[in-house]
């Protein structure tokens, strides 16, 4: 299929969803301009051959088993040949349950809806399965992490994550929110390629990765990781390693380095190298790009 055919499928599905969920309380288009650009492209008002750079994003709000559920949806350019980006939010679910729900939903859509519009199928699947996740007791569900003194066996981690690209606003927002929630420091660089670094307690880094990797990506992987055991504080210890003493970043930020290119989606890698060099971790530049930075 061509970009135009994909765009036609996307527009048809949006119009179907609008007819099925006619009120703002049921369906909220969060990027009206993107939908208008999509319609112009499909109807030929947009003279360019390439698809519009912005992507339609919308929220479907449902009451399921007395629980308020929001499906946050975004279309990649190649949808429906690839899956849409769908995030399910429900306050009745723990983080572990929500992570498992996303994984199971993506598996279902891959096996049953690949190549077809599937947002309604996703809504139906969530309706049919949400209660199973709410009622299921997950003994391994992590509790909210509290700051603690270094204990024997505790590990500090730093994950260097590589993605083919990071464009979607919902993903970028989730990365920022999750890092703050889990008390992780580091940075994310959107564009092509996309880079994310998180550092902090190993358990928090693993939780962050478990959430990120189940989102829809063209390619995402941990390019490099650093794991440092923390020394247990004893009476004779003169120095004690702690989470904060090992951090190379203060807080978490989205870092932009002179965006350029036709869609403004490429960053100045020289500036990225200088940024990493200032943080004392310029060696990872070669791990990402296979060349020495300068």
Buried (B, 14 or more C-beta within 10 A) or exposed (E): EEBEEBBBBBBEBBEEBBEEBEEEEBBBBBBEEBBBBBBBBBEEEBEEEEBBEBBBBBBBBBEBEEBEBBBBBBBBBEBBBBBBBBBBEBEBBBBBBBBBBBEBBBEBBEEEBEEEBBBBBBBEBBEEBBBEBBEEEBEEBBEEBEEEEBEEEBBBBBBBBBBEBBBBBBBBEBBBEBBEBBBBBBBBBBBBBBBBBBBBBBBBBBBBBBBBBBBBBEEBEEBBEBEBEBBBBEEEEEEEBBBEEBBBBEEBBBBEBEEEEEEEBBBBBEEBBBBBBEBEBBEBBEEBBEEEBE
